[in-house]
Amino acid sequence: MKLSTYNFLTSMAIKGVKVGFPLKLTISKKEVVESEFNPTFVERILPKLDWSAVYGAAQVAELTEDIPSVQPENIGENELLLQKLHHLLFEIDVLEGQLECPETGRVFPITDGIPNMLLNEDEV
Amino acid sequence: MARMKLRKLEEYLQGVDGFEQPKILLEQYPTPPHIAACMAHHMQSQHEDIEGKLVGDLGCGCGMLSIASTLLGAQLTVGFELDGDAVDTFRGNVVEMELPNVDCVRADVLQLIGSKWEKSFDTVLMNPPFGTKHNAGMDMRFLEVALRLANTAVYSLHKTSTRSYIQKKALEWGARGSVVAELRYNIDASYKFHKQKSKDIEVDFWRFEIGQE
């Protein structure tokens, strides 16, 4: 699971959960997969990102030196930061770990790179 | 990335593993490599809806369409699939073909409405369950979700017999649909109840434009 995907995942399908975001991420195994840097795309996806989730992911992936805790203005003019965001969002592949619902504590496992967001019938 | 030729794309897709034991309740028919290649190639060459885009694949199964999208240069493709065996095969395909930029999430597609994925994808593509067995109307429920998640275009396959109904529903959901091609969709004798060795059904390949009422 790429951290860009993580940015969109919520536990809001659980009955009674209001926001379900950001999920608490734990990484026990990850790898780096190189992919082509496309600054236009990174800039375009920015409005869809929640910076608190991005920074949270950077903390868990131990990349906080690369990513500021508060979203800077005019990121588009900062190619170096776009490149670091690209690395964080598209090149870190979480192989094993988990996502935890911030409201209920329900754990969604990440196994072999795939987050399992399926809920049981009695949870929805 | 130079655009991959149609024939080359199809060759790569022939290496994608399909369902080991297809599940009848989930209508697990694999998308044939030839059809997947033609679909993805059309999306890119006619509309530039793949390269550098965020692409979603609903009911992605073993990843045939997701992988086609990735091979044509999508920045990130995210497949959504309910079935655990299919997601394992999806991941196996991605690892074996050493593909970056493609993710699979195990989730119920019908629960994606109202999520943070809404309006997030440039393009959504899918080969939905046709809803002909025990899940009547399932392709329409998938289409409704797809139209909510995409901000530009949705590509999908539906039985030709439902064409006018689909046109009408798409308009209700804020999208203008047009049939790109009529296919003879060959379903191999995957299940015991198929008496013939293989059976062609008539299927439309649709493109829906979001926000074109």
Interface residues (C-beta under 8 A of the other chain):
Chain A: M1 K2 S4 T5 N7 F8 L9 T10 M12 A13 F21 V33 E34 S35 E36 N38 T40 F41 I45 K48 D50 F90 E91 D112 G113 I114 P115 N116 M117 L118 L119 V124
Chain B: M1 G52 L54 Q75 L76 V78 L82 G84 V87 D88 F90 R91 V94 P100 N101 D103 C104 V105 R106 A107 D108 Q111 G114 S115 K116 W117 S120
